[in-house]
Amino acid sequence: MNLTPLLENGWINAILPELILSLGGILLILFDAFAPKLRSATAPLAVIVFVAACWGELFVVGGNFFGDTYQISAITVIFDCTFLLAAILATLFAKAYLAREGFERGEFYALLMWGTVGMMMMAKGLDLLVIVLGLELLSICIFILVGFHRRIAVSNEASLKYFLMGAFATGFVLYGTALFYGATGSTNLADFSRYFATADASNPLLTIAFILLMSGLGFKLAVAPFHGWAPDVYQGAPSPIGGWLSTAPKAATLIALVRIFSSMTPVIQQASWMKMVAALSILSMIIGNAVAIAQRDLKRMLAYSGIAHVGYMLIALLSLRGESVAAISIYVITYALMNIGAFGVISMLAKNQNDPQTLDDIAGLGFRRPFYGLALTICMFSLSGLPPTAGFIAKFYIFKTAVDSGHMTIAVIGILTSIISVYYYLRVVYFLYMKEADATSHAIDPDFFGTGALLISLIGIFAIGLFPTPLFNAAGAAARALLP
């Protein structure tokens, strides 16, 4: 047996961003341990590490590595940059939040870095085992980050719920992987492609394996009916982590599903497995938007809103083409900008984190803090898909992909549920500008880093909304290299 490691030429450059983040997390923990009086500098140092990882993306070498289990391509670079963007925004919002709550630690940012490494592994994995390893690395970091506010009961409860349900969902993923291995004799997606080219679409073992895999990954996406954990976890997690959790891990899971689905062609269509995906999409759009209407807690509203947005993104998965992957790429970037921006404003509310952050807390905020009120308004407009924001462009591209591929019914459902969502998003704007502040309203604690993060979000929302062509062209070219 040849035990020589499969290290192809250029492998260090291929995983340079992952190496920067891994080492950066270790150094931040050591810095915090040996220089506790300089703890306030950990957030700026973390931003530097994330920016260095973005710089490292310029030097990555495309191709397959580690025995064809890890693939670097233009589309993985786009998703890597999305993960890093989400982490930078979360770090900037977390700086003042952690200092105000009294638990700023270097390990917080280290866990963000290692979680980002896990997402990169999921995006680049050409083997189900690599995807599972990335998923577990990410999940462990999320378990800790959600409960990082350990002196608050609601945070501990959220962490325990995510841990228990996450472990259960991982079992589904592993059982599905084991059944696929039993049927195909491999966990490598390249071997899957060769097997599924001539496989029997009526094989019940394959169908069971697909259901188990989708159930486990559906939990990570928080699609209905696997969404039960999301509202409680988002509410209990530190607000910057709620924004990060609602965007970046979902992006990683979606690109992993793109790879898995493409390797199962043509059986995935012949066996009507995509009907399951369509059902999850429709259920998520309806339940997410319907239940969000009844929410007065801002974080729970955004949680149900996120369920609906995943439903929109699943529409693009129904047609495995370059255009659909490009549509997902644009949507996840846009969603990161607008949703983390919304959670960021909520994180600035000077309020006991044991209590819900309700609509009453932001009453009159548009006049008391004009910039932050305007920022939250723009994020709400973009989430609802109103022009000229990036949210309109992202939804338009998703629905166009569905119409072009013949999925007219689900596109109509998506448009109608998106119209319904305008109500609860504009209700936030109503409280910002048309409700007077009272004893239940809370002040905003402005800070330099949080304001900078909001500016990044707003610039990105309008840049994509007004000038979408450069991003369309880049995402389209990268996606067509993955899928024709």
ZIGI-V229577 format. One record per backbone hydrogen bond with DSSP energy under -0.5 kcal/mol. NH is the residue of the N-H (numbers start at 1). CO is the residue of the C=O. E is the energy in kcal/mol with one decimal. If there is no record, write none. Layout:
# ZIGI-V229577
nh->(NH NH)
co->(CO CO)
e->(E E)
This chain:
# ZIGI-V229577
nh->(3 7 8 11 14 15 16 19 20 21 22 23 24 25 26 27 28 29 30 31 32 33 34 35 38 39 41 42 45 46 47 48 49 50 51 52 53 54 55 56 57 57 58 59 60 62 63 65 69 70 71 72 77 78 79 80 81 82 83 84 85 86 87 88 89 90 91 92 93 94 95 96 97 98 99 100 101 102 103 105 108 109 110 111 112 113 114 115 116 117 118 119 120 121 122 123 124 125 126 127 128 131 132 133 134 135 136 137 138 139 140 141 142 143 144 145 146 147 148 150 152 155 156 157 158 159 160 161 162 163 164 165 166 167 168 169 170 171 172 173 174 175 176 177 178 179 180 181 182 183 184 185 189 190 192 193 194 195 196 197 198 201 203 206 207 208 209 210 211 212 213 214 215 216 217 218 219 220 221 222 222 223 226 230 231 233 234 235 236 237 238 241 242 243 244 245 246 247 248 249 251 252 253 254 255 256 257 258 259 260 261 262 263 264 264 265 267 268 269 270 271 272 273 274 275 276 276 277 278 279 280 281 282 283 284 285 286 287 288 289 290 291 292 293 294 294 295 298 298 301 302 303 304 305 306 307 308 309 310 311 312 313 314 315 315 316 316 317 317 318 318 319 320 321 325 326 327 328 329 330 331 332 333 334 335 336 337 338 339 340 341 342 343 344 345 346 347 348 348 349 350 351 355 358 359 361 362 363 364 365 366 367 367 368 369 373 374 375 376 377 378 379 380 381 382 383 384 385 385 386 389 390 392 392 393 394 395 396 397 398 399 400 401 402 403 404 405 406 407 408 411 412 413 414 415 416 417 418 419 420 421 422 422 423 424 425 426 427 428 428 429 430 431 432 433 434 435 441 442 445 446 451 452 453 454 455 456 457 458 459 460 461 462 463 464 465 466 467 472 473 474 475 476 477 478 479 480 481 482 482 483)
co->(1 5 6 8 10 11 13 15 16 17 18 19 20 21 22 23 24 25 26 27 28 29 30 31 35 36 38 39 41 42 43 44 45 46 47 48 49 50 51 52 53 54 55 56 57 60 72 70 65 65 124 63 73 74 75 76 77 78 79 80 81 82 83 84 85 86 87 88 89 90 91 92 93 94 95 96 97 98 98 103 105 105 106 107 108 109 110 111 112 113 114 115 116 117 118 119 120 121 69 69 187 127 128 129 130 131 132 133 134 135 136 137 138 139 140 141 142 143 145 148 149 152 152 153 154 155 156 157 158 159 160 161 162 163 164 165 166 167 168 169 170 171 172 173 174 175 176 177 178 179 180 181 126 126 188 189 190 191 192 193 195 199 200 203 203 204 205 206 207 208 209 210 211 212 213 214 215 216 217 218 219 218 223 227 227 229 230 231 232 233 145 238 238 239 240 241 242 244 244 244 247 248 249 250 251 252 253 254 255 256 257 258 259 260 261 262 264 264 266 266 267 269 268 268 272 272 273 273 274 275 276 277 278 279 280 281 282 283 284 285 286 287 288 289 290 291 292 296 357 297 298 299 300 301 302 303 304 305 306 307 308 309 310 311 312 312 313 313 314 314 315 316 318 319 321 322 323 324 325 326 327 328 329 330 331 332 333 334 335 336 337 338 339 340 341 342 343 344 345 346 443 349 352 356 296 358 359 360 431 362 432 364 432 364 365 369 370 371 372 373 374 375 376 377 378 379 380 381 382 381 386 461 386 389 389 390 391 392 393 394 395 396 397 398 399 400 401 403 402 406 407 408 409 410 411 412 413 414 415 416 417 418 419 420 420 421 422 423 424 425 425 426 427 428 429 430 431 438 361 348 444 447 448 449 450 451 452 453 454 455 456 457 458 459 460 461 462 463 468 469 470 471 472 473 474 475 476 477 478 479 479)
e->(-0.8 -1.7 -0.7 -1.5 -1.9 -1.5 -1.2 -2.3 -2.5 -2.3 -2.5 -2.5 -2.4 -2.2 -1.6 -2.6 -2.2 -1.8 -2.0 -2.7 -2.4 -2.0 -2.5 -1.9 -1.8 -1.4 -2.2 -1.8 -2.0 -2.6 -2.4 -2.0 -2.1 -2.4 -2.6 -2.5 -2.1 -2.0 -2.4 -2.1 -1.0 -0.7 -1.6 -1.6 -0.7 -0.5 -2.5 -3.1 -1.8 -1.5 -3.0 -2.8 -1.7 -1.8 -2.0 -2.6 -2.4 -1.7 -2.5 -2.5 -2.5 -2.4 -2.1 -2.5 -2.4 -2.4 -2.3 -2.4 -2.3 -2.0 -1.4 -0.6 -1.1 -3.1 -1.7 -2.6 -2.1 -1.1 -2.0 -0.6 -0.9 -0.8 -1.9 -2.5 -1.5 -2.0 -2.7 -2.5 -1.8 -1.8 -1.9 -1.8 -2.1 -2.1 -1.9 -2.2 -1.7 -1.5 -2.6 -0.6 -2.7 -2.2 -2.4 -2.4 -2.4 -2.3 -2.5 -2.3 -2.3 -2.5 -2.5 -1.6 -2.2 -2.8 -1.6 -2.5 -2.8 -1.1 -1.4 -2.1 -2.0 -0.5 -1.8 -2.5 -1.8 -2.2 -2.3 -2.5 -2.4 -2.5 -2.7 -2.4 -2.5 -2.5 -1.7 -2.4 -2.4 -1.5 -1.2 -2.0 -2.6 -2.5 -2.6 -2.4 -2.6 -2.2 -2.3 -2.3 -2.4 -1.9 -2.9 -2.7 -2.8 -0.5 -1.8 -2.0 -1.5 -2.4 -3.4 -0.9 -1.3 -0.7 -1.7 -0.6 -1.5 -2.5 -2.2 -2.4 -2.3 -2.4 -2.4 -2.7 -2.1 -2.2 -2.5 -2.2 -1.3 -1.2 -1.8 -1.1 -0.6 -2.0 -2.6 -1.5 -0.6 -2.3 -2.9 -1.9 -2.1 -2.3 -0.5 -1.0 -2.1 -1.9 -1.9 -3.4 -1.6 -1.2 -1.4 -0.6 -1.9 -2.1 -2.2 -2.3 -2.0 -1.8 -2.2 -2.1 -1.9 -2.4 -3.2 -2.3 -1.5 -0.6 -1.2 -0.9 -0.6 -1.9 -1.2 -2.1 -3.1 -1.2 -1.0 -1.1 -1.0 -0.6 -1.0 -1.2 -2.6 -2.2 -2.3 -2.3 -2.6 -2.6 -2.3 -2.4 -2.3 -2.7 -2.3 -1.5 -2.4 -2.6 -1.5 -1.1 -0.5 -0.9 -1.3 -0.5 -3.4 -2.4 -2.3 -1.6 -2.3 -2.4 -2.2 -1.5 -1.7 -2.2 -2.1 -1.5 -1.8 -2.2 -2.3 -0.8 -0.8 -0.7 -0.8 -0.6 -0.6 -0.6 -1.3 -1.0 -0.5 -2.0 -1.8 -2.3 -2.3 -2.1 -2.3 -2.4 -2.2 -2.6 -1.6 -2.3 -3.1 -2.0 -1.9 -2.3 -2.5 -1.5 -1.1 -1.6 -2.5 -2.2 -1.8 -1.8 -2.1 -0.7 -1.0 -1.5 -2.7 -1.8 -1.7 -0.9 -1.4 -0.9 -1.2 -1.1 -2.3 -2.3 -1.8 -1.5 -0.5 -2.2 -3.0 -2.6 -2.6 -2.5 -2.3 -2.0 -2.5 -2.2 -2.2 -2.6 -2.5 -2.6 -2.0 -0.7 -0.7 -2.4 -1.5 -0.5 -0.5 -0.6 -1.2 -2.7 -2.3 -2.5 -2.3 -1.9 -2.7 -2.4 -2.0 -1.8 -2.4 -2.8 -1.5 -1.5 -2.7 -1.1 -1.5 -2.3 -2.2 -2.3 -2.3 -2.6 -2.6 -1.9 -1.9 -1.9 -1.7 -0.7 -0.9 -1.4 -0.6 -1.8 -2.6 -1.4 -0.8 -0.6 -1.1 -2.3 -2.0 -1.9 -1.8 -3.0 -0.6 -1.4 -1.9 -2.5 -1.0 -2.3 -2.0 -2.3 -2.3 -2.2 -2.0 -2.3 -2.8 -2.7 -2.4 -2.6 -2.2 -2.7 -2.4 -1.6 -2.7 -2.3 -2.7 -3.0 -2.3 -2.9 -2.7 -2.4 -2.2 -2.6 -2.3 -1.0 -0.7 -0.9 -3.2)
